[in-house]
Amino acid sequence: MALAKSPPGGTASDEDVARFTSLASTWWDPDSAFAPLHAINPLRVRYIVDQLVDCFNLSGDPEQLLAGLKVLDIGCGGGLLCEPLAQQGALVTGIDAGRENIEAAKTHAREMGLKITYRHVLPEQIEDEQTSYDVVVNMEVIEHVTDVAQFLKASASLVRPGGAMVLSTLNRTAKSFALAKVGAEYLLRWVPIGTHNWKQFVQPSELAAGLRPHGVEIRDLRGMVFNPLNGKWQLSRDLAVNYLAFAAKPGGSSA
C-alpha cells in the first residue's frame, strides 16, 4: 500500500502525514493513540474560548459565545477541536494534509449533526484565495512541519486585521526531551514511538520571531502540565514542555 502523502508543494511532512492518516479511523477513540489529545482537549478548548472572549469582548449565551466567528483550524486531524468550537457557535473550517483525516472528520461531524467545512489542503495553498478568518488555530502542528517560517507566514496571512491566532506546541528544552520524547514515547507509551522529533520542537522566542514579521504579536503564553494527583491537565506558568500561545494581528475591528 502506498504511503499517504500531503498535497504537493507544501510544508507538511509526508512521513508524519502517513503516520497520522494510518490511524485516521481511531481519531475519536479516547483509548487510541490519540488519547493524549483527548486528555488535553478540554483545557485547549477552555483556553481558546477564554482568550477569544477577552480579545473580542464577547458576551451573550454562554453556550454560544463564539457565535458568528469565522475560525480556521489548521491541521485539524479528525476534528477534535473543530467540533467543540462549532458547538460554541463558531463558523468552522478545518484543513489537514491527510485526506483520510479529513474524511474521518467529515463522517464524525455528520454523525453529530454539525455543519463544519473540511478541506484536504495546506495553509500555503489557500493564502492566495482572498479569504481571511477572525481566528486561526494551530494546535500541535508546528512541530510536525518541514519549514516553520513558511508555515507561519502562510498561517498569519489567513488572519484578518484585528483577528487572532491560537497555537500550541512543544518547547525545545532538556525537560521536554526527558518528558515529551523519552517519557511519553518510550516509558509511558502515551504516544507511538517516533511521533515527535525533539529537534523540531519550537521555543516561544522562535515562535514569536516567526510571527512578528507578518504582523502577528504574541499576547499570552501558558504552559500545559499534567497533574498526577487528579489525572488532569491544567494551565501553568511553566513553559518548558507543552505550551499555548495567544497572538493577535492589530488593525481592523473586533468581532
Secondary structure, DSSP 4 states (H G I P E B T S, - for coil): -PPP-PPTTSSB-HHHHHHHHTTGGGTT-TTSTTHHHHHHHHHHHHHHHHHHHHHHT--S-TT-TTTT-EEEEET-TTTTTHHHHHHTT-EEEEE-S-HHHHHHHHHHHHHHT---EEE---HHHHTTSS--EEEEEEES-GGGBS-HHHHHHHHHHTEEEEEEEEEEEE--SHHHIIIIIIIIIIIS-SS-TTS--GGG---HHHHHHHHGGGT-EEEEEEEEEEETTTTEEEEES--SSEEEEEEE--SS---
